[in-house]
């Protein structure tokens, strides 16, 4: 299959296939005499694996580890389960952060008069810039986060 056919068959765009090749996540495809990439059914299967892992929010680095485990028929399923639960924990932290941000923005919007006056709690809150001490209003703690959890999720 050409890269376009591989993209349609796997659900991974041609651009992402090229990216995955450039990062070494997948091997570079064989080339025809004319220089076109050609993909086998096994490579399409790998691309589908990657697409599903991306759909579940795994990073490219995590997918690399999962691919290595998938190819290792002697793997321990405990290794895969550990990675899955670590990812679940990260997703739940992110969901909690998003929910806290939504609550905060909803509360700010409720305090805004939404009329012709320039006074607006939303704008006042956004204007509070600069480093914020741990536990102070306006910092990661506003969203129920510790500063270390906030930094960890930014990285």
Buried (B, 14 or more C-beta within 10 A) or exposed (E): BBBEEBBBBBBBBBEBBBBBBEEEBBEEBEEEEEEEBBBEEEBBEBBBBBBEBBEBEBEBEBBBBBBEBBEEEEEEEEBBEEBBEEBEEBEEBEEBBEEBBEEBEEEBEEEBEEEEEEEBBEEEBEEEEEEBEEEEEBBBBBBBBEBEBBEEEEE
